[in-house]
Amino acid sequence: MEPTQSVARRSPGRWLILLGILLSALTLSSIAASPAVADEVSTDESSEEFEFHFRGNVQHDGEPLEGVHITLEGNGFEAETDTDADGRWSIGVPEKGTYTVTLDEDTLPEGVVVAEGSATREASFGLTRNASVNFFLGEGVRTTVSFFDQFVQRLISGINFGLLLALAAIGLSLIFGTTGLSNFAHAELITFGALMVLTFGVNLAWPLWIAIGVALVLSAALGWGLDAVIWKPLRRKGVGLIQLMIVSIGLSLAMRYTYQFFYGGSTSQLPGATLPSDIRFGAVALSWVDIASMGVSIVVLLGVGYFLLRTRIGKATRAVSDNASLASASGIDVDRVIRIVWVLGALLAGLAGILWAYFRPGVSWDMGFQILLLVFAAVTLGGLGTAFGALVGSIIVGLFVELSTLWLPSDMKYVGALVILIVVLLFRPQGILGRRERIG
């Protein structure tokens, strides 16, 4: 009867995860409607709200070009506008920083192209509140990127995104598997890693590799401290899973707004985050950061797999995840295993946050919360409590998020990942690698 009791104890887990995804979706929707959200989109009509402006003048052979579409993106902010009858354009931004300005060549007259440089420019402010961005036009034939080349580029980006999602999702899945807790504060563990690199690597100007090492050590220490101070005492008092989930939501809010209090609401860049994508493999253009991110993710994930399959602690972790009562009766120190899982989960989350800061790019107080929904989706899609299922789910989510932008507006790419989650669960409720659960 013991395995049946264990399964029955964990059976509410799927509903808790799905409830968590719903709560995250509702919260993200409310933030998306707020003017303070990092992904705010502005147009030229609203540019007067901001004190910092990028301006330009689009002309060809001395003649102004009207209706040329200009987009701006950076520091978590997006904006767009069209040139007026005099060929001028202006976009306001909420803060100084480095932004990417793109001229849509499809809106240029026939036979006119960007003759010098690229149609995409990196621009930043000097000592003034205004900055000029100019595009040099000329006669020529416009080159377009084929659908296949775009598909391959998005495919690689999706794999990269999926790998960093997997680092966060595996930690969350291990915590759920060993404790049954749907930890909403996992988003803040992701943010913590990036903020520590920002603190030591940018604010204190330490060498980047030392800052990353310190950030990872502090992330692991945070996981140890949270379990020792909060979660272990609550487990010993027999607090239920729903109450624990509510505590994790409160902890998430407390940590998130503590980050905002100390670091502000702006977005900052880590060293090397804006390196050009000048490494080409056919149609794929990558930067050294992209290659390092994928390499680190693969090595770490292989290390986690070896830990779970070949080491005594890893086997004990799997045993506790399968049946904590039976594992305890077999002589396994369950509390020690759970403590190790919290340390490992926080460490992986911190690493995921660092890589996410380079992928976005940028560090902000709520950056972990922005992908929390996708992390939960990956865990549920792969199978609750299974580390390898979280890996598979993360790769699927990452690929779908990036590839969907070939057909869907970028604002809807996260919605598509949730549609995939719903479709898979309709046909396989336990997830891709999950096991069927019995009740009673």
C-alpha positions as CSV (number, residue, x, y, z in Angstrom):
1,M,0.0,0.0,0.0
2,E,2.9,2.4,0.5
3,P,3.5,3.2,-3.2
4,T,-0.2,3.9,-3.6
5,Q,-0.2,6.3,-0.7
6,S,2.8,8.1,-2.2
7,V,1.2,8.5,-5.5
8,A,-2.0,9.7,-3.9
9,R,0.0,12.2,-1.9
10,R,1.5,13.7,-5.0
11,S,-1.5,13.5,-7.2
12,P,-2.6,17.2,-6.4
13,G,0.8,18.3,-7.9
14,R,-0.4,18.6,-11.4
15,W,-3.3,20.8,-10.4
16,L,-1.0,22.9,-8.2
17,I,1.3,23.4,-11.2
18,L,-1.6,24.3,-13.5
19,L,-3.0,26.6,-10.9
20,G,0.4,28.2,-10.7
21,I,0.6,28.7,-14.5
22,L,-2.8,30.3,-14.5
23,L,-1.8,32.7,-11.7
24,S,1.5,33.6,-13.5
25,A,-0.4,34.2,-16.7
26,L,-2.9,36.5,-15.0
27,T,-0.1,38.4,-13.3
28,L,1.9,38.7,-16.4
29,S,-1.1,40.0,-18.3
30,S,-1.7,42.6,-15.6
31,I,1.9,43.7,-15.8
32,A,1.8,43.8,-19.6
33,A,-1.1,46.3,-19.3
34,S,1.0,48.6,-17.0
35,P,3.2,51.4,-18.4
36,A,6.0,50.3,-16.1
37,V,6.5,46.9,-17.8
38,A,9.9,46.2,-19.3
39,D,8.4,45.2,-22.7
40,E,6.5,48.5,-23.1
41,V,5.9,49.5,-26.7
42,S,5.7,53.2,-27.7
43,T,4.9,55.0,-30.9
44,D,5.8,58.5,-32.1
45,E,2.6,59.9,-30.6
46,S,3.7,58.9,-27.1
47,S,7.4,59.9,-27.4
48,E,6.8,63.2,-25.8
49,E,6.2,61.4,-22.5
50,F,10.0,60.8,-22.3
51,E,12.8,63.2,-21.9
52,F,15.4,61.3,-23.9
53,H,15.0,61.1,-27.7
54,F,16.6,59.4,-30.7
55,R,16.1,61.4,-33.9
56,G,17.0,61.0,-37.5
57,N,16.5,62.4,-41.0
58,V,15.9,59.9,-43.9
59,Q,16.7,61.4,-47.3
60,H,17.9,60.2,-50.7
61,D,19.7,62.5,-53.1
62,G,18.6,65.4,-50.9
63,E,14.9,64.5,-51.1
64,P,13.1,63.6,-47.9
65,L,11.5,60.1,-47.7
66,E,8.1,60.0,-46.0
67,G,6.6,56.9,-44.5
68,V,9.8,55.0,-43.8
69,H,9.3,52.7,-40.8
70,I,11.7,52.9,-37.9
71,T,11.8,50.6,-34.9
72,L,13.7,50.8,-31.7
73,E,14.4,48.2,-29.1
74,G,16.6,47.9,-26.0
75,N,16.7,47.9,-22.2
76,G,13.4,46.1,-22.2
77,F,11.7,48.9,-24.2
78,E,10.3,48.7,-27.8
79,A,9.0,51.6,-30.0
80,E,8.2,52.3,-33.6
81,T,7.4,55.3,-35.8
82,D,7.3,56.5,-39.5
83,T,9.2,59.4,-41.0
84,D,7.1,62.6,-41.7
85,A,6.8,64.6,-44.8
86,D,10.2,66.1,-44.2
87,G,11.8,62.7,-43.7
88,R,12.3,63.3,-40.0
89,W,11.5,60.8,-37.2
90,S,11.8,60.9,-33.4
91,I,11.4,58.3,-30.7
92,G,11.4,58.9,-27.0
93,V,12.9,56.4,-24.5
94,P,12.4,56.3,-20.7
95,E,16.2,56.1,-19.9
96,K,19.6,56.5,-21.3
97,G,21.3,53.4,-22.5
98,T,22.2,51.4,-25.7
99,Y,19.4,50.8,-28.1
100,T,19.0,49.0,-31.4
101,V,17.5,51.2,-34.2
102,T,16.3,49.4,-37.4
103,L,15.1,50.9,-40.6
104,D,12.6,48.7,-42.5
105,E,14.1,48.6,-46.0
106,D,10.8,47.2,-47.3
107,T,9.3,50.7,-46.7
108,L,11.9,52.4,-48.9
109,P,11.1,53.4,-52.5
110,E,11.9,50.9,-55.2
111,G,15.7,50.7,-56.0
112,V,16.7,52.5,-52.8
113,V,18.7,50.6,-50.1
114,V,20.9,51.3,-47.1
115,A,24.1,51.8,-49.1
116,E,26.6,52.2,-46.2
117,G,26.5,50.0,-43.1
118,S,23.6,48.0,-41.9
119,A,19.9,48.8,-41.7
120,T,20.2,48.0,-38.0
121,R,22.3,50.4,-35.8
122,E,23.4,50.3,-32.2
123,A,22.9,53.8,-30.7
124,S,23.5,55.4,-27.3
125,F,23.3,58.8,-25.7
126,G,26.2,61.1,-24.9
127,L,26.0,63.9,-22.3
128,T,22.8,65.3,-23.8
129,R,19.2,64.1,-23.8
130,N,19.1,63.7,-27.6
131,A,21.0,61.4,-30.0
132,S,21.1,61.3,-33.8
133,V,20.9,58.1,-35.8
134,N,21.4,58.4,-39.5
135,F,21.1,55.9,-42.4
136,F,23.0,56.5,-45.6
137,L,20.9,55.5,-48.6
138,G,21.8,54.9,-52.2
139,E,20.7,53.1,-55.4
140,G,21.0,49.3,-55.3
141,V,19.3,46.0,-55.1
142,R,17.7,45.0,-51.8
143,T,18.8,41.6,-50.5
144,T,16.3,39.6,-48.6
145,V,16.8,36.6,-46.2
146,S,15.1,33.5,-47.4
147,F,12.6,31.7,-45.3
148,F,14.9,28.7,-44.9
149,D,17.7,30.9,-43.6
150,Q,15.4,32.6,-41.1
151,F,14.1,29.1,-40.1
152,V,17.7,27.9,-39.4
153,Q,18.6,31.0,-37.5
154,R,15.5,30.7,-35.3
155,L,16.1,27.0,-34.8
156,I,19.5,27.7,-33.3
157,S,18.1,30.5,-31.2
158,G,15.4,28.2,-30.0
159,I,17.9,25.5,-29.0
160,N,19.9,28.1,-27.1
161,F,16.8,29.4,-25.3
162,G,15.6,25.9,-24.6
163,L,18.9,24.9,-23.0
164,L,18.9,27.9,-20.6
165,L,15.3,27.2,-19.8
166,A,16.3,23.6,-19.0
167,L,18.7,24.8,-16.3
168,A,16.0,26.6,-14.5
169,A,13.3,23.9,-15.1
170,I,15.4,21.0,-13.9
171,G,16.0,22.7,-10.6
172,L,12.3,23.5,-10.2
173,S,11.4,19.9,-11.2
174,L,13.8,18.4,-8.6
175,I,12.4,20.5,-5.9
176,F,8.9,19.5,-6.8
177,G,9.8,15.9,-7.1
178,T,11.4,15.7,-3.6
179,T,9.1,18.0,-1.7
180,G,5.9,18.4,-3.7
181,L,6.3,22.2,-3.6
182,S,5.4,24.3,-6.6
183,N,8.0,27.0,-5.9
184,F,7.0,30.3,-7.4
185,A,10.0,32.0,-5.8
186,H,12.1,30.0,-8.3
187,A,11.8,33.1,-10.6
188,E,13.7,35.2,-8.0
189,L,16.4,32.6,-7.8
190,I,16.9,33.1,-11.5
191,T,17.0,36.9,-11.1
192,F,19.4,36.6,-8.2
193,G,22.2,35.0,-10.2
194,A,22.1,37.8,-12.8
195,L,21.9,40.6,-10.2
196,M,25.0,39.2,-8.4
197,V,27.0,39.3,-11.6
198,L,25.8,42.8,-12.2
199,T,26.8,43.8,-8.7
200,F,30.3,42.3,-8.7
201,G,31.1,42.4,-12.4
202,V,29.7,45.9,-13.2
203,N,29.1,47.9,-10.0
204,L,32.3,46.7,-8.3
205,A,34.2,46.1,-11.6
206,W,35.5,42.7,-10.7
207,P,36.8,40.5,-13.5
208,L,33.8,38.8,-15.2
209,W,34.8,35.2,-14.5
210,I,35.3,36.0,-10.8
211,A,31.9,37.8,-10.6
212,I,30.2,34.8,-12.2
213,G,31.9,32.4,-9.8
214,V,30.9,34.4,-6.8
215,A,27.3,34.7,-8.2
216,L,27.0,31.0,-8.5
217,V,28.4,30.4,-5.0
218,L,25.9,32.9,-3.5
219,S,23.1,31.4,-5.5
220,A,23.8,28.0,-4.0
221,A,24.1,29.6,-0.5
222,L,20.7,31.3,-1.0
223,G,19.1,27.9,-1.8
224,W,20.7,26.4,1.3
225,G,19.5,29.3,3.4
226,L,15.9,29.3,2.1
227,D,15.5,25.6,2.9
228,A,17.2,25.9,6.4
229,V,15.2,29.0,7.4
230,I,11.8,28.6,5.7
231,W,11.1,25.3,4.0
232,K,12.5,22.7,6.5
233,P,10.7,24.2,9.5
234,L,7.5,24.3,7.6
235,R,7.9,20.7,6.5
236,R,8.5,19.6,10.0
237,K,5.3,21.4,11.1
238,G,3.3,19.4,8.5
239,V,2.2,22.4,6.5
240,G,0.1,21.3,3.5
241,L,1.2,21.8,-0.1
242,I,-1.3,24.5,-0.9
243,Q,-0.2,26.5,2.1
244,L,3.4,26.0,1.0
245,M,2.6,27.2,-2.5
246,I,1.0,30.3,-1.1
247,V,4.1,31.0,1.1
248,S,6.3,30.6,-2.1
249,I,4.1,33.2,-3.8
250,G,4.5,35.6,-0.9
251,L,8.3,35.0,-0.8
252,S,8.4,35.6,-4.6
253,L,6.7,39.0,-4.2
254,A,8.9,40.0,-1.2
255,M,12.2,39.1,-3.0
256,R,11.1,40.6,-6.3
257,Y,10.3,44.0,-4.9
258,T,13.3,43.9,-2.6
259,Y,15.4,43.6,-5.8
260,Q,13.5,46.6,-7.3
261,F,14.2,48.6,-4.1
262,F,17.9,48.1,-4.2
263,Y,18.5,47.9,-8.0
264,G,15.7,50.2,-9.3
265,G,13.4,49.5,-12.2
266,S,15.9,50.1,-15.1
267,T,17.6,47.5,-17.2
268,S,21.4,47.2,-17.1
269,Q,23.8,45.3,-19.4
270,L,26.4,42.8,-18.4
271,P,29.9,43.0,-20.0
272,G,29.9,41.5,-23.5
273,A,26.1,41.4,-23.7
274,T,26.0,43.4,-26.9
275,L,28.8,41.6,-28.9
276,P,28.0,41.5,-32.6
277,S,26.9,38.2,-34.2
278,D,29.9,38.0,-36.5
279,I,30.5,34.2,-36.4
280,R,28.8,32.6,-39.3
281,F,28.0,29.0,-40.1
282,G,26.2,29.2,-43.4
283,A,22.9,31.0,-42.7
284,V,23.4,31.1,-38.9
285,A,25.0,34.2,-37.4
286,L,26.2,33.8,-33.8
287,S,28.2,35.8,-31.3
288,W,30.8,34.3,-28.9
289,V,28.3,34.8,-26.1
290,D,25.8,32.6,-27.9
291,I,28.4,29.8,-28.5
292,A,29.6,30.0,-24.9
293,S,26.0,29.9,-23.6
294,M,25.1,26.8,-25.5
295,G,28.4,25.1,-24.6
296,V,28.1,25.9,-20.9
297,S,24.4,24.7,-20.8
298,I,25.3,21.4,-22.5
299,V,28.2,20.7,-20.2
300,V,26.2,21.5,-17.1
301,L,23.2,19.5,-18.2
302,L,25.4,16.5,-18.9
303,G,26.9,16.9,-15.4
304,V,23.5,17.0,-13.9
305,G,22.5,13.8,-15.8
306,Y,25.7,12.1,-14.5
307,F,24.9,13.2,-11.0
308,L,21.4,11.8,-11.0
309,L,22.3,8.5,-12.7
310,R,25.8,7.6,-11.4
311,T,26.3,9.1,-8.0
312,R,25.0,7.9,-4.6
313,I,23.4,11.2,-3.8
314,G,21.8,11.4,-7.3
315,K,20.3,7.9,-6.9
316,A,19.1,8.9,-3.4
317,T,17.5,12.0,-4.9
318,R,15.6,9.8,-7.4
319,A,14.5,7.5,-4.7
320,V,13.2,10.3,-2.6
321,S,11.4,11.7,-5.6
322,D,9.8,8.3,-6.3
323,N,8.7,7.6,-2.7
324,A,10.1,9.7,0.2
325,S,8.6,7.3,2.9
326,L,10.1,4.2,1.4
327,A,13.4,6.0,0.8
328,S,13.5,7.0,4.5
329,A,12.7,3.4,5.6
330,S,15.6,2.3,3.4
331,G,18.0,4.4,5.5
332,I,18.2,7.5,3.2
333,D,18.5,10.8,5.0
334,V,15.6,12.5,3.3
335,D,16.2,16.0,4.8
336,R,19.8,15.9,3.7
337,V,18.8,15.0,0.2
338,I,16.2,17.7,0.1
339,R,18.8,20.2,1.3
340,I,21.2,19.2,-1.5
341,V,18.4,19.5,-4.0
342,W,17.6,23.0,-2.9
343,V,21.3,24.0,-3.2
344,L,21.5,22.4,-6.7
345,G,18.3,23.9,-7.8
346,A,19.3,27.4,-6.7
347,L,22.7,27.0,-8.4
348,L,21.1,25.9,-11.7
349,A,18.6,28.8,-11.5
350,G,21.4,31.3,-10.8
351,L,23.3,30.0,-13.9
352,A,20.1,30.2,-16.0
353,G,19.6,33.8,-14.9
354,I,23.1,34.7,-16.0
355,L,22.6,33.1,-19.4
356,W,19.2,34.7,-19.7
357,A,20.7,38.1,-19.0
358,Y,22.9,37.6,-22.0
359,F,20.2,36.1,-24.2
360,R,17.6,38.9,-23.6
361,P,20.0,40.9,-23.2
362,G,19.8,42.9,-20.0
363,V,19.4,42.5,-16.2
364,S,16.3,43.8,-14.5
365,W,14.5,43.3,-11.2
366,D,11.8,41.1,-12.6
367,M,13.6,39.2,-15.4
368,G,13.1,35.8,-13.8
369,F,9.4,36.4,-13.4
370,Q,9.2,37.1,-17.2
371,I,10.1,33.4,-18.0
372,L,8.5,31.8,-14.9
373,L,5.5,30.8,-17.0
374,L,7.7,29.1,-19.5
375,V,9.6,27.3,-16.8
376,F,6.4,25.9,-15.3
377,A,5.2,25.0,-18.8
378,A,8.4,23.1,-19.5
379,V,8.2,21.2,-16.2
380,T,4.6,20.3,-16.8
381,L,5.1,19.4,-20.4
382,G,8.0,17.1,-19.7
383,G,6.4,15.4,-16.7
384,L,6.1,16.6,-13.1
385,G,9.1,15.7,-10.9
386,T,11.2,14.3,-13.7
387,A,14.5,16.1,-14.4
388,F,14.9,14.6,-17.9
389,G,11.3,15.4,-18.7
390,A,12.0,19.0,-17.7
391,L,14.9,19.0,-20.2
392,V,12.7,17.7,-23.0
393,G,9.9,20.1,-22.2
394,S,12.3,23.0,-22.1
395,I,13.8,22.3,-25.5
396,I,10.3,22.0,-27.0
397,V,9.2,25.2,-25.4
398,G,12.3,27.0,-26.5
399,L,12.1,25.9,-30.1
400,F,8.4,26.7,-30.3
401,V,8.8,30.2,-28.8
402,E,11.6,31.1,-31.3
403,L,10.2,29.4,-34.4
404,S,6.7,30.7,-33.9
405,T,7.9,34.3,-34.6
406,L,8.2,33.2,-38.3
407,W,4.4,33.2,-38.4
408,L,3.2,35.0,-35.2
409,P,3.8,38.5,-33.9
410,S,6.6,38.5,-31.4
411,D,4.2,39.6,-28.7
412,M,2.3,36.3,-29.0
413,K,5.3,33.9,-29.0
414,Y,4.8,32.9,-25.4
415,V,1.1,32.2,-25.9
416,G,2.0,29.6,-28.5
417,A,4.1,27.7,-26.1
418,L,1.2,27.4,-23.7
419,V,-1.0,26.2,-26.5
420,I,1.4,23.4,-27.1
421,L,1.3,22.6,-23.4
422,I,-2.5,22.3,-23.5
423,V,-2.5,20.2,-26.6
424,V,0.0,17.7,-25.2
425,L,-1.7,17.4,-21.9
426,L,-5.0,16.7,-23.6
427,F,-3.5,13.5,-25.1
428,R,-0.9,12.7,-22.4
429,P,-2.0,14.2,-19.1
430,Q,1.1,12.9,-17.3
431,G,3.5,14.8,-19.6
432,I,5.9,13.5,-22.2
433,L,8.1,11.5,-19.8
434,G,5.8,11.4,-16.7
435,R,4.2,8.3,-15.3
436,R,0.5,7.8,-14.9
437,E,-0.8,8.6,-11.4
438,R,-3.3,6.5,-9.5
439,I,-5.6,7.9,-6.9
440,G,-6.8,5.7,-4.0
